[in-house]
Amino acid sequence: MNTDAAIPFLDLVTPHVELEEELTALFRRVLHSAGFIGGPMVENFETAFAEFCDVRHAVAVNSGTDALRFAIMASGVQSGDVVLTVPNTFIATTEAISQARAIPEFVDVDEHTYNMSPLMLQRYLRNKCIRDKAGRLISLRSGRQVTAIVPVHLYGQMADMDSILDLAAEYGLIVIEDACQAHGAEYFSKKNNRWMKAGSMGRAAAFSFYPGKNLGACGEAGAITTNDSAMAANMKMLRDHGQSRKYYHDIEGYNGRLDALQAGILHTKLSHLTSWNEQRRSKAAEYNRLLSKSDAVGLPFEPSWSRGVYHLYVIRTSDREGLMSHLKEAGIGSGIHYPVPLHFQKAYVSLNYSAGDFPVSESAAGEILSLPMYPQLASEQQERVAAEVTAFVAKCRPGAAELNTLVSVERVG
């Protein structure tokens, strides 16, 4: 290996070259069958992905955004209802809520996992909501009924689902998982006394198969998982112009179908996903070892109840821009996920949030940095990345020793 070669933030070439023969044969089958939309390839992938997630149903759609939008619509959320989520996520989360004609409102994230904080959720429900005469939960901010929660399993690690589900049950709320970054992630549920997969704990869950995901298509793709047969049937109609059968439209729907070629690609890759995820976990452990001596870099925190799949390996430093520039000069790619919390985005000015409303998300947004992470990342490359991070820290000493302090994350309730 050329130790001076550039290290990309993400390598999408190598895994496809490794699977080139399988994928080429798949493409030929599609060409020869002309089965481009629907059919056995889509159905077979849905069956396999449902089994992978330990659920009864998977509904394949054309993007993760559509997956979340259809899940929210089919769950019973009504136009004008409030859906709670976090400001530290990609805008697709809130786009799906808005496109389902609901209103997003935010609760802050946990400062160690960057996922929805059950404590902040509890405070919102207790202090920022009231019950009206009909017993409905009403947001004091918007005056609208609160009906659902969308926790985001960010960076490949699940949110504290037992605590969130307990609060949802107490307040009569629907939980839809945004699992778009968490294919194969697991959570140990004390309530169920077993490890449970991302996508199996809420009323439904949305997955994205954007090419850079742990399970990525060669284009746009998504899926919804659920154990609710009625929801699954409704979502199948929503994705296909509201058709219950050809040319019979029970509702007005959308064109949100997944094409057969992408389904076949995903089904082919699915057999490799567990191995790829284990490689990501191994790479994350190696990064942890290599970077553990640097007291000015905050490492990812994985609670005992979590088995993350490291869609991203995210560190934290008080001189994020300086470190990013240093890595770039050394030929090492990096990324920021995400630099601007959603409540600061111009698209959501109408929600009337202010600086300081979500201090953890706001602070993290200026300090988080994603290092190269993919199954094919070589140990020599990781050593070089870690050496450059360590060299920059030693030179600058930003004085953030507290960032690397391991802490316990307590569940609520």
N, C-alpha and C positions, 0 to 999 in steps of 0.2 A: 504493500500500500504506500502511495505517495503521501508522506506525512505533511507535506506542504499544500496539498490539494485543498480546495475550498470545501467546507462542510456545510451542506445546505440545511436550512431549517427543517425542511421536509423533503423526503425522497419518494416521489411517486413513480419513478421510472423502474427502479430495481424490482419491486414486487410484481409489476406487470410483465417485465421481461422473464422473471422466474415462472410466471403462469402463462407465458405466451402461447404455448401449444394448446393448453386447455381452452384458453379464451378464443383462439383462432378457430378451433374446432367448433366451439359454441356458436361463433358468428356464422360459420358455414351452415350449421343446422338451422339457424334462423333464416338465412337466405333461401335455403332449399325448402323450408316449410312455409315461408311467407306469413308466419304467425307472429306478427309484429306487436299486436295489442291484445292483452289478456291471454287466455289459454293456459295450457299445462305448465309452461315455464313460470308464469306468475303464481299459479296455484301451488306449485311444488315449493317455490321459495317461501310463500306464506306459511305453508305447513312446517317447513324446516325452521323458519325463524321463530314461529310460535313455540315450537319444541325447545329451541335454544333458550328462549326467555322464560320457559316454564309457565306458559299461559295457554288458554284454549284457542285464541284467535289472533291472527296477524292480518292486517289489511294493508296491502301495498299501495302506495300513492306516489306522486311524482316529486315530492320534496318533503323535507322535515317541517317546513312552514305549513304546508297543507295538512300534514299529519296532525300537528297541534291544533290547527284551526278546526279540522273536522272532528277531532276528539272533543274539543270544547263545545262545538255545536251539538254533537250527538249526546253529550252528557246531560243536557237539560238546561244549560246556562242560557238565559234569555237576553234579548236585546236590552242594553242599558244596565245590565248587572255588573257588579264589580268583581274582578278576578284579581287575586293577590299574587304577586310574584316579586322578584328581586331586581334591583337596578344594575347589578353586576352580571350582565349576560349580553348575548348578542341580540340585536333588535328584533330578530325573527320571533323571539318569545312574545314580545309585546305586540308585534304586527299581527300575529295569529289571534291574540286576544281581541284587538281592535277590529280585525277583519271578521271576527265572529260577532261583531256589533256589541261587544262588552267593553268595559272600561278598566284599564290596568291601574292598580294602585300598588305601592311598593312597601316592602318591609326589608330591613337591612340584613346583611349576611353575617355569618360567624367570622370572627377575625382570624381564625386559624384554618378553617376548611374552605372559606369563601362561598359556602353554600348557605341557603336560607337558614337564618338563626331561629330556632324554635322559641327562644326567649323573646326575641323581637316580635315574632308572630303572636305569641301570647300577649304581649303588651299591647299590640295593635288591637287584637280582638277584645281585650278587656277595657282599654282606655280610649280607643278611637272609634268605637262602635256602640250603638244602642239597639234595643229591641223596640219595634213599633207596636202599636196596639194589636196588630195581627200576629205578633211574635217573630216577625222577620228581622234579620240582622241588618242594620243600616249603618253605612259608613258616615261618620260625622263630617268627613272631608267633602264628599260628593252628594250626600243625601240619597244615595242609591243602595239597593240591596246587595249585600255581599253573598256570593253563592259558591265560589270556587277558589282553590289554591293551586298554583302551578309552581312547585319546587323545581329548581334546575339542578341536575346532577352535573355540576361544572367540572371541567378538566378531566372527566373520567371517574369521578368519585361521587357516590350517592349522598344525597342529603340525609339528615337524621329522620328517617321516615316514621319510626315508631312514634316519636314525639309529635311530628306533624300530623300523623293520622289520628292520634289521640285528641289533639286540639280540633281537628276537622270533625271528628265524631261529637265532641262536646258542643260545637257550635252549628252542627248540621251542614257542613260544607263538603263539596265535591273536591277530590284531589286528582289532578291530572299531572303525571310526571313528564317533565321535559328531559328526556333521556338521550337527546341528540348527540351528546358527547360521551355516552356511558355504555356502549355496547358490551355486555358481558360483565359489567361491574356488579358487585354483590354487597349485601348489607345483612348483618346478623340481627334478626328480629327477635327481641326477647319475648314479644307477644306470641310469636309462632315457634320460638325455640329452634330456629334453623336459619341458615343462610338463604337469602332470597335475591333473585336477579333484578337488576334494573328493568323496569317495564312490567313488573308483576305485582306491584304493591298498591298502586292507585286504581281509580275507576278505569283509567286507560293511560297509555303513555305514548309519547311521540318520539320517533327516531329519525335522524337524518343520515342519509348515505352519501352525502357530498363527498367528492373524491378523497379529501384529506382525512376523513374520519377513520376510526379503527376498522370499520367495515365500510368501505367506500365503493361507490359505483364508478363507472367511466362517464359520468355525467350527473344529472340531478336525479335524486330518488329519495324515498322516505317510506316509513311504515308506522302503523298504529298497532299497539298490542292491547288486548283486553281479555277479561274472562266473562264479559257481558255479551251474550249472544245477540240480544236486541240491538245493543250499540254497534256491534260489528256489522249487522245487516244494514243499519242506518248509514254507517260510514261507507259501506260499499255502494249504496245509492248516491250518497253525496259526491263521491269521486267520479261517478259516471252519469252525470246529467240527471240525477234523480230517478234513474231507471230501476224498476224492480225486475223487469225483463225487457228485451229489446223493443224499443218504441213505446213502452208503457211507463210513463213518468209519474210516480206517486208523489214526488216533491220536486221543487226546482233545485237542481244541484249544480255541480261544477265539472270542469274537465280536469280532473286530478288523478288520472290513471297513471300507473307505472307501466312503461313499455316492456315487452317480453325480453328484449336483449339485455336491458339493465337488470331485470329479475334473474336472468340466467347467469349474468356476471356475478351478482351478489350471492346466488346459491353456490356457485363455484368457489367463491372466496370464503363463504361461511365455514366450510370445512377446515379452513386454516386459522380462523379467528381466535380460537382458544390458545393455540400455539403463539400467535402473534401477540396476544394480550400478555401471556406469560413472559415473552421476550421484553415487552414494554416494562413489566414489573421488575424484571431483572435489570434492565437499563436504569430504571429509577433508583433501585437499590445501589447500583454502582455509582450513580451521580451522588447519592446521599453519602456514600463512603468517601468519595473523592473531595466533596465540598464541605464535609463535616468540620474540618479544621478552621474554616473561615467563619469567624464570629460576626462578620458584617453582612452575611448573606442569609436570608431566611429561606429555609428549605420547605418543601411540601410537607404538610402534616396529615398523616393517615391515622384516624382513630382505630381503636381495637375492633370496633364493629364494622369496619370498612375494608373491602378488597377493591381498591381502585384499579382502573385499567390504563391510567396515564395516557389519555388522549393527548394531554399536554403535560410537560414538566415545567412547572412555574415556580421560579424563585422570586425573592423580594429583596430589593436594595434601595437605599435612599438616593443613590445616584444612578438611576435607571438609564437615563439618556447617555451618560458618560460610559457606562458599561456596554451599552448597545453599540455605541460608536467604536469602542475599543475592539469588540468582537468583530465588527464589520471590517475594520482595518486588518484584522488577523485572518480574514476570509471565512468567518463563521457566521452563519445566519441565526437570527433570533426573531422573536415576534412579541407583540403586546396584545393580550386578551383580557381586558379591553381598556383602551385609554380614556374613554369618556363614559361615565355611568349614564344610564338611560335617562335619569331625571334631569340631566344637564343637556340632553340632546335637543336641538332646535325643533325636532319633530314633536316633542312633548312639552313645549312651552305652555300649552293650554292646561296642563295638569297643575301648574302653579306650585311646583316644588322649589325649595330654596337651598342654597349652600348650607351644609350642616345638618340637613334632614336625615342623611344616611352616612354618618361619619366613617364607618368601616369601609363601605364601598368607595367613598371618595378618597380616603387615604390609600387604599390598595391600588386604585386606578393610577396613581402616580408612581408606584414602586414595583409593580409586578412585571416580570420579564420571562418569556417562554424560551427555553433552550431547545436545541435540536432533540427531537424524540421520535423514533420510529423503529420498528423491529430490526431493520437491517443496519442500524447504527453500530459501527464497530467499536470495540473497546479502545483501540488506539485513538479513534475520533473523540470518544468521551474523555479520555485522558487529556487530549489537547484542549478541548472545551474547558474542562475544569482547571487546567493550568492557566489558561488565559483569564478566566474569572478570578482565580486566586491572585494572579499577578496584578490585575487591575485593583483588586481590593487592597493588596499589600501596599500599592503605590498611593492610593487615595485615602484609605482608612476612613470611610464615611461615618464611623462611630455609631453603628446600628447594631451593637452586640445583642440587644434584646430581641432582634428579629429571629434569631436562631434558637431561642429558648423553647424547648419542647414543653407542651402543656397538655393537660387533660381536658377533653371536651365533654361536658356533662349533658346528659339528656334532660329534657324538661318533663316533669311528671314522674 
